[in-house]
Amino acid sequence: MRSPGLFPCLALAALLPWQSASADPLKSEDCGARLAQLDTARKQAPGSAEVETLRHQATRACLGGGGDARRPAPTARAPLVVPPPVVTAEPAQPVPPAPPSPAIERPPVVTSCDPAGCWDSNGTRLNRAGPQLIGPRGACTTVGTTVHCP
């Protein structure tokens, strides 16, 4: 005795290869023929109008549709609209004035000399007493051209 479900399974198995071949246009004979024609035309005259026509026909045979579908170009998209940034300014706080920096006096330097003495950058005459320079308040110490007087 046969199982009642065996016959429908065999019938379904017999129909599957036929259905899959007809359901997949890429495996159809028409698609194969159109692709062969397109390949031959591309080898003989690449970029010609005939190649474009055969490409449309192969597209219709292998993929279905009108054959006019193309991938959109990257520039075909609408430009992005980005709203301008919103900047909220807080009221400016008054900056307190910086405390005055203590005045740093630079030591005077010797600007010119003669046999009797020298003049410093403050305009003071420093008289020579041997190797020493004497300022208005006493003996001065010199380091290079810098003069330190009391």
Secondary structure, 3 states (H helix, E strand, C coil): CCCCCHHHHHHHHHHHHHHHHHHCHHHCHHHHHHHHHHHHHHHHCCCCHHHHHHHHHHHHHHHCCCCCCCCCCHHHCCCCCCCCCCCCCCCCCCCCCCCCCCCCCCCCEEEEEECCEEEECCCCEEEEECCEEEECCEEEEEECCEEECC
